[in-house]
Amino acid sequence: MKKTLAMVMGLLLTAGTLAGCGSGTNSSSSGASSSKADSSSSSKASGETVTLKVWGAQEDQEMLAKMVENFKKANPDKKYDISFGVVSEADAKSEVLKDVSAAADVFAFSSDQLAELQSAGALYRITKNKDAIISANSEESIAAATVDGELYAYPSSADTYFMYYDKSKYTADEVKSLDTMLAKDLGAGVTNFSMDIDNGWYNAGFFFAAGCKLFGNDGKDPTKCDFNSDRGYLAAEYLMNLASNPKFANQDDGQLKTAFQSGTLGATISGTWNASDIKSYLGDNYGAAKLPTIKLSNGEEVQLGSMANFKLYGVNAQTKFPVDAMALAEFLTNKDCQKIRFETRSFAPTNKELAADKATLSANPAIAAMTEQLQYATLQTSIPQMGNFWSPAEAFGAGLMDKSITKDNLKQKLDDFVNSVLSSLS
């Protein structure tokens, strides 16, 4: 009788083991700090309904619903009551931290929010299939989901920006160099190149191109930013000249799409979220490529960098069903579901096997361009000090456009920029 009970308890403790979006199961491994909660969840009476809530972006709701149905089919031995809420990755942190106990059991969020969510005790440390998750996804995405050596989230997709261009205006060779592009005459009323220059996510790429670091080599030192160094000055000088070039325009997403639609734009910087609209406007002239090189004033040609982010799924630390919540989160981010995201939303996979499938990825020019640009990208840090970066970066870009930043005061403006970034958090 004792042996029988031991076997039954052993089986119950493995509840929540994942199946893929299609079929099959994975082995599990638990961590010591969460073993009590895992054991409690796994020992719930057979036949009890598991109630979970999932948060995701509005655009993902239909896709998530289908994935959840597949999850239920892959786990027919469980009774699930899974509901949905509309909360975007960008808003996840603020919504979760309003009241962790009322937040979703599983939610999507942007990787730059990881540190604050973890430090607030809002994320459940991943204890199931940890090694398999790490092995399946890119090193960069796992780093973005890790705090102090512990995994706190499931990588879902990679995100950075790249260049879209009109193939009727530029050749594939011309878009390799921004200076070549700016030198070309595209005719009256046509802007050669645009970007959101007063957005730190984009203008930081010029500083990264010059070799500058935001918060040190690993992005985790809140006392370091060298955008005002000699190298930073070269990057800022290029940005200043770009802003004053009549062939350049400062455009946000809405403006750049309108310009492509009217045929008055040669190329721009953006991400996959605009791929379908831009493709519909350009038709056969739709082109996408990694960011171009730029030539600094010292004659050095450097590759433009970018800031990278990852979409992650986390499990609420206060969920009543941690094993099942982890099972669902892993399912929603496994290889098959990442492929669905790629095909449905043009999201770049973090799964190594999918990312290595160049034939599949190349069928989507935006994903192919973004994947190439990722090798020149800097991971957007999740340390709280990052919150100090956005407003000074925006002000610096605005100063470039309104010409209040000049060659005479450029160094001082850079010093002011960096001092604001490194100032004490309020």
C-alpha positions in Angstrom: 0.0 0.0 0.0 2.8 2.4 0.9 4.6 1.6 -2.4 1.4 2.3 -4.3 0.8 5.6 -2.6 4.4 6.6 -3.3 4.0 5.8 -6.9 0.7 7.8 -7.1 2.3 10.8 -5.4 5.3 10.6 -7.8 2.9 10.7 -10.7 1.0 13.7 -9.3 4.2 15.6 -8.8 4.9 15.5 -12.5 1.6 17.1 -13.4 1.9 20.1 -15.7 4.5 18.6 -17.9 4.3 20.2 -21.3 3.3 19.0 -24.7 4.2 20.9 -27.9 1.8 22.9 -30.0 1.4 19.8 -32.0 2.1 16.7 -29.8 4.6 15.1 -27.5 5.8 15.9 -23.9 8.9 17.2 -22.2 10.7 16.2 -19.1 10.5 18.5 -16.1 13.0 19.8 -13.5 12.0 21.7 -10.4 13.9 24.4 -8.4 14.3 24.3 -4.7 12.8 27.7 -3.9 9.5 26.9 -5.6 9.2 23.2 -4.7 6.6 23.8 -2.0 4.3 25.7 -4.4 4.9 23.2 -7.2 4.1 20.3 -4.9 1.0 22.0 -3.6 -0.3 22.7 -7.1 0.6 19.2 -8.4 -1.2 17.6 -5.5 -4.6 19.2 -6.2 -7.4 16.7 -6.4 -7.8 14.9 -9.7 -10.6 16.4 -11.8 -10.3 19.9 -10.3 -10.7 22.7 -12.8 -7.5 24.7 -13.3 -8.5 28.4 -13.7 -6.0 30.6 -15.5 -6.0 34.0 -17.1 -3.7 35.1 -20.0 -2.8 38.6 -20.9 -1.7 39.6 -24.4 -1.9 42.4 -26.9 -5.1 43.2 -28.7 -3.7 42.0 -32.0 -2.7 38.7 -30.5 -6.1 37.7 -29.0 -7.4 35.5 -31.8 -4.0 33.8 -32.2 -3.7 33.2 -28.4 -7.2 31.7 -28.3 -6.2 29.2 -30.9 -3.0 28.4 -29.1 -4.8 27.8 -25.8 -7.3 25.5 -27.5 -4.3 23.5 -28.8 -2.9 23.5 -25.3 -6.1 22.0 -23.9 -6.1 19.3 -26.6 -2.6 18.4 -25.8 -3.6 18.0 -22.1 -6.9 16.1 -22.2 -6.4 14.7 -18.7 -6.9 18.2 -17.2 -9.9 20.5 -16.9 -9.0 24.1 -17.8 -10.9 27.3 -17.5 -8.7 29.8 -19.3 -9.8 33.4 -19.9 -8.1 36.3 -21.7 -7.4 39.9 -21.0 -6.0 42.7 -23.3 -2.8 44.1 -22.0 0.1 44.8 -24.4 3.7 43.9 -23.7 4.5 47.6 -23.3 1.9 48.0 -20.6 2.3 44.7 -18.8 4.7 46.0 -16.0 2.5 48.9 -15.0 -0.7 46.8 -15.0 0.8 43.9 -13.1 2.4 46.1 -10.5 -0.9 47.8 -9.8 -2.0 44.6 -8.0 0.0 41.4 -8.6 -2.7 39.3 -7.0 -5.3 40.5 -9.5 -3.0 40.2 -12.5 -3.0 37.4 -15.1 -1.4 34.1 -14.3 0.5 34.2 -17.6 1.3 37.5 -19.3 3.4 38.8 -22.2 5.8 41.6 -21.5 8.8 43.4 -23.0 12.2 42.2 -21.8 13.2 45.7 -20.6 10.6 45.3 -17.8 12.1 42.1 -16.4 14.3 43.5 -13.7 11.6 45.6 -12.2 9.0 42.9 -12.3 11.4 40.4 -10.7 12.5 42.8 -8.0 8.9 43.6 -7.1 8.3 39.8 -6.6 5.8 39.6 -9.5 7.5 36.8 -11.4 7.5 33.1 -10.6 11.0 31.6 -11.0 10.9 29.0 -13.8 11.4 25.5 -12.3 9.9 23.3 -14.9 11.9 22.3 -18.0 14.4 25.1 -17.4 17.3 23.3 -19.2 15.2 22.5 -22.2 14.0 26.1 -22.5 17.5 27.4 -22.3 18.7 24.9 -24.8 15.9 25.7 -27.3 16.3 29.4 -27.4 19.0 31.9 -28.4 21.6 32.9 -25.9 20.6 36.6 -26.2 16.9 35.8 -25.5 17.8 33.7 -22.5 20.0 36.5 -21.2 17.1 38.9 -21.6 14.9 36.5 -19.5 17.5 35.9 -16.7 18.1 37.8 -13.5 21.2 36.9 -11.3 21.6 33.5 -13.1 17.9 32.5 -12.6 15.4 32.2 -15.5 12.2 34.2 -14.9 10.5 34.2 -18.3 10.0 32.4 -21.5 11.4 33.9 -24.8 8.8 34.3 -27.4 10.2 36.5 -30.2 13.0 38.9 -31.0 12.6 42.5 -31.9 14.8 45.3 -33.3 14.6 47.8 -36.2 16.0 47.7 -39.7 15.5 49.6 -43.0 12.6 49.5 -45.4 13.2 51.0 -48.8 11.5 51.6 -52.2 13.2 49.4 -54.8 12.1 51.8 -57.5 14.3 54.5 -55.9 17.3 52.5 -54.5 19.2 49.3 -55.6 20.1 46.6 -53.1 23.7 47.8 -53.4 22.9 51.5 -52.8 21.1 50.8 -49.5 24.3 49.4 -48.0 25.5 53.0 -47.3 23.5 55.8 -45.9 25.9 58.3 -47.4 25.3 56.8 -50.8 21.6 57.0 -50.3 21.7 60.7 -49.2 23.9 61.6 -52.2 21.3 60.4 -54.7 18.8 62.7 -56.4 15.4 61.2 -56.0 13.6 64.2 -57.5 11.5 67.1 -56.2 9.3 66.4 -53.2 10.9 63.0 -52.4 12.7 62.4 -49.0 15.7 60.2 -49.4 15.7 58.9 -45.8 13.7 59.2 -42.6 13.7 58.1 -39.0 12.3 59.0 -35.7 15.4 61.0 -34.6 14.0 62.2 -31.3 13.3 58.7 -30.1 16.1 57.2 -28.0 15.4 53.7 -29.3 16.5 54.8 -32.7 19.1 57.5 -32.2 21.0 55.3 -29.8 22.0 53.1 -32.8 24.3 55.8 -34.1 26.2 55.9 -30.8 26.4 52.1 -30.8 27.8 52.3 -34.3 30.6 54.4 -33.0 31.3 51.9 -30.2 29.6 53.6 -27.3 28.1 51.7 -24.4 24.9 52.5 -22.5 25.3 51.4 -18.9 28.6 49.6 -19.4 29.6 46.6 -21.4 26.9 44.4 -20.0 24.2 47.1 -19.8 23.9 46.7 -16.1 26.1 49.5 -14.6 23.9 52.5 -13.8 26.9 54.7 -13.4 28.2 54.4 -16.9 27.3 55.9 -20.2 29.9 57.2 -22.7 27.8 58.9 -25.3 29.7 62.1 -24.5 33.1 60.5 -25.2 35.2 61.3 -28.3 33.5 58.4 -30.1 30.1 59.7 -28.9 30.9 63.1 -30.3 31.6 61.6 -33.8 28.2 59.9 -33.6 26.4 63.0 -32.5 28.1 65.0 -35.2 26.8 62.7 -37.8 23.3 62.9 -36.3 23.5 66.7 -36.3 24.5 66.8 -40.0 21.8 64.3 -40.9 19.1 66.4 -39.1 20.1 69.5 -41.2 20.2 67.6 -44.5 17.2 68.6 -46.7 17.0 65.0 -48.0 16.2 63.8 -44.5 12.9 63.9 -42.6 12.0 63.2 -38.9 9.1 60.8 -39.2 7.2 58.6 -36.8 5.3 55.5 -37.8 2.2 57.3 -39.1 4.2 59.8 -41.1 6.6 57.3 -42.7 3.7 55.1 -43.8 1.9 58.0 -45.3 5.1 59.0 -47.2 5.5 55.5 -48.6 1.9 55.4 -49.6 2.3 58.7 -51.5 5.6 57.6 -53.1 7.5 60.5 -51.5 10.0 58.4 -49.4 13.0 56.4 -50.4 13.9 54.6 -47.2 13.2 54.6 -43.4 14.0 52.9 -40.2 11.2 50.9 -38.5 10.3 47.4 -37.3 8.2 44.4 -38.3 5.0 45.9 -36.9 4.8 48.1 -40.0 5.7 45.4 -42.5 2.2 44.6 -43.8 1.3 48.2 -44.3 4.5 49.2 -46.0 4.3 46.1 -48.2 0.8 47.0 -49.3 1.9 50.5 -50.2 5.1 49.6 -52.1 3.9 46.4 -53.8 6.6 45.0 -56.1 8.9 47.8 -54.9 8.8 46.6 -51.3 12.4 46.2 -49.9 13.9 45.5 -46.5 17.5 45.3 -45.4 19.7 45.6 -42.4 20.6 49.2 -41.4 23.3 50.8 -43.7 26.8 51.9 -42.8 27.7 55.6 -42.1 31.0 57.4 -42.6 32.1 59.4 -39.6 34.0 62.7 -39.9 37.3 60.9 -39.2 36.8 58.9 -42.4 35.8 55.7 -40.6 32.9 53.7 -42.0 30.9 51.9 -39.4 27.8 49.8 -39.3 24.7 51.3 -37.7 23.7 49.5 -34.6 20.2 49.1 -33.1 18.6 48.5 -29.8 17.1 45.0 -29.4 14.3 43.8 -27.3 12.5 40.5 -26.7 8.9 39.6 -26.1 8.7 37.3 -23.1 6.0 35.4 -21.3 6.0 35.4 -17.5 4.2 33.5 -14.8 2.6 35.5 -11.9 4.4 34.8 -8.6 1.0 34.7 -6.9 -0.7 32.3 -9.3 -2.7 29.5 -7.6 -1.6 27.0 -10.2 2.1 27.5 -10.8 2.8 24.2 -12.4 -0.1 24.6 -14.9 0.8 28.3 -15.5 4.4 27.3 -16.3 3.1 24.5 -18.6 0.9 27.0 -20.4 3.6 29.7 -20.7 6.1 27.2 -22.1 3.5 25.9 -24.6 2.7 29.4 -25.8 6.4 30.0 -26.5 7.5 26.6 -27.9 8.8 26.0 -31.4 5.4 25.4 -33.0 3.8 28.5 -31.4 6.7 30.7 -32.4 6.3 29.5 -35.9 2.6 30.5 -35.8 3.7 34.0 -34.6 6.1 34.2 -37.4 3.5 33.3 -40.0 0.7 35.3 -38.4 2.4 38.4 -37.0 5.8 38.4 -38.7 7.5 38.0 -35.3 11.1 36.7 -35.4 11.6 33.5 -33.5 14.1 33.0 -30.7 13.9 29.2 -31.1 17.2 28.2 -32.4 15.9 25.6 -34.8 13.4 28.0 -36.4 16.0 30.9 -36.5 18.3 28.6 -38.4 15.7 27.8 -41.1 16.9 30.5 -43.5 14.7 29.2 -46.3 11.6 29.9 -44.2 12.8 33.2 -42.8 13.9 34.5 -46.2 10.4 34.3 -47.5 9.6 37.2 -45.2 11.9 40.1 -46.2 11.3 42.1 -43.0 12.2 39.1 -40.8 15.2 38.3 -42.9 16.4 41.9 -42.6 15.7 42.0 -38.9 17.5 38.7 -38.3 20.6 40.1 -40.1 20.4 43.4 -38.1 20.3 41.5 -34.8 24.0 40.7 -35.0 24.6 44.4 -34.7 22.1 45.0 -32.0 22.6 45.9 -28.3 20.1 44.4 -25.9 17.9 47.0 -24.2 18.8 46.7 -20.6 16.1 46.1 -18.0 17.8 47.9 -15.1 15.7 50.7 -13.5 18.2 53.4 -14.6 17.1 52.8 -18.2 14.0 54.9 -17.3 16.4 57.9 -17.1 17.4 57.5 -20.8 14.3 58.2 -22.8 13.5 61.8 -22.0 17.1 63.1 -22.4 17.4 61.1 -25.7 14.2 62.6 -26.9 15.3 66.1 -25.9 18.7 65.6 -27.7 16.9 64.5 -30.9 14.5 67.5 -30.7 17.4 69.8 -30.2 19.0 68.4 -33.4 15.8 69.1 -35.4 15.1 72.6 -34.1 18.8 73.5 -34.5 19.3 74.5 -30.9 22.1 72.0 -30.9 25.0 73.4 -32.9 28.6 72.6 -33.6 29.6 75.1 -30.9 27.5 73.6 -28.1 27.4 70.0 -29.2 29.9 68.8 -26.6 28.1 70.6 -23.8 24.7 69.2 -25.0 26.2 65.7 -25.0 27.5 66.2 -21.4 24.0 67.4 -20.4 22.5 64.4 -22.1 24.7 61.9 -20.3 24.4 63.7 -16.9 20.7 63.4 -17.1 20.9 59.7 -18.0 23.1 59.0 -15.0 21.3 61.2 -12.5 19.8 59.7 -9.4 16.5 57.9 -9.9 13.5 59.8 -8.4 
